[in-house]
Structures are given as structure tokens and as C-alpha cells.
Amino acid sequence: MCKHKSLVFKNVLQIQGMNSLQNVEYLQEEFQKMAEDVKKVKTRPADQELLDLYGLYKQAMVGEIDIEKPGMTNLKGKAKWDAWNSRNGMSKDDAMTAYVTLAKEVISKYDM
């Protein structure tokens, strides 16, 4: 099993004993905590890691992409749009779970 899937599985196991409302509340709290903590890493993460975090964050907070794709000259905007659009069809809860897992990996890799 790849590292990403094993961490997601571990997060799922940690909350299996809770009812669904507790699961959602726990996930939202963990998501908000990781969203703050990942900003405090000592070294800037790789561009792809930042784009993955961005796409997952937007999918978790907004859901399906709701803006038009930026023009070809807006490289940063296009990269961010592509990162979010790549999460098309992912539920908000799944995006939160994946975000928490990735944020923990980034924090572990780059320290706080």
C-alpha cells in the first residue's frame, strides 16, 4: 500500500468509533488545524505539493470548480485552476481527508 493510502486508512481507522456527526466535526476541526499548521513549515514545500494542497483545500471548502479557466498568459492562475479541477467529482469530506493526510506529510517533511 502506498504511503498516501496508508495514511488515509489510518485517519479513517481513528474516527471509525465515532458517530457520523462526530466524524464530520472531528474532520472539520482536523482540517482547520492542518490548514493553519501547514502554513508554518520552515521550508517552502515543492510547487506540486502546494498545488495539491490548494486543489484539495478548494474542493473541500467550495466543492466543484466554479470559475472559468484563466487565460494562457496567467500561468499561476492556470496551474491553480488545474489543481482544483483535478479534484472534480471528489466529495468535500474526501477532499478534507486527503488534505489532512497531505498536510501531515508536508509538515513531517519540512518541519514546523
N, C-alpha and C positions, 0 to 999 in steps of 0.2 A: 504494500500500500504506500502511495507517495506521501511525503511529509504533510502536504496541504490537506489531503483527505483524512489522514490520521488525526490531525489537529481538530478538524471539523467534527469528526466522530467523537473525539474526547470532549469537545464542548457540548455535543448532544447528550452524551452519557451523563455529564454533570447536571443537566437540567431535567432528565427523564423523570425523576421522582416528584416533580412539581406539577400542579395542575396547569392548564393552558394559560390562564390569566397570569399566574406566577411566572410561567415561561416567558411570556411576552414582556412583562415588567422587568424580569431579570435580563433578558436580551437587550431591551432598550437601555437599561442602566449600563450594562457592559459596553454596548455600542458607544454611548455618550462618553464613557470613561476612556475608551480606546481612542476615540476621535480627538480627545484633548491630549492624551498621553503621547500619541504618535507625533504630535507637533513638537514634542520636547526632546526628540532624539538628538544626540550630539553631532552626528554627521548626517548630511543631506542624503536621503535614500536615492537610489538609481531612478532615472526618469521613468522607466517602465513600472517600478514599484509605486511611484507617485501617481501615475496614470491609473494603475489598477485600483489603488485606494480611492482615487477620485471617482472612477466609474461605479465602484461599489457603493460609495457614500451617496452619490446622486440617485442611484437606483433605490437605495434604502430610504432616502428622505423624500424623493419626488415620485419614484416609480418609473414608468416608461418615459423615454426621452420625449420632451415636449417642445423642443426648439428646432429650428431649421439648421441644417449643416452649414457651418461657416464656409466662406469662400476659400479658394486655393491659396490665396496670399496670407491668410490668417492661420499659420502653421500650428501655433499653440492652441488656438480655439478648435481647430480641426482635430488635433490629437486628443483633446479633452472630449470632444463630441464623440469621436470614435471609441474612446474608452467607456463612455457611458452607454453608447449604442450597443456595444458588445455584450452588455448585460440584458439586452432586450429579452423579455419573457421570464426573467428571474423575479420571484416574489420579493417583496420588501423584507420579509423575515429571513429569507435565504441570503439576500444581499447583506443584511446586518450580520448574520452568522459568518459569512465569508469575509466581511470587512474585519470583524473582531479577530478572526484567525490570522488574516494577513497582517493586521496591525501588530499583533503579538509577535509575529515572525520578524517584522521590521524593527520593533523595539528591542527584541533579543539580539538581532544582528548589529544594530547601530548604537545600542545603549541609550539610556536617558541621562 
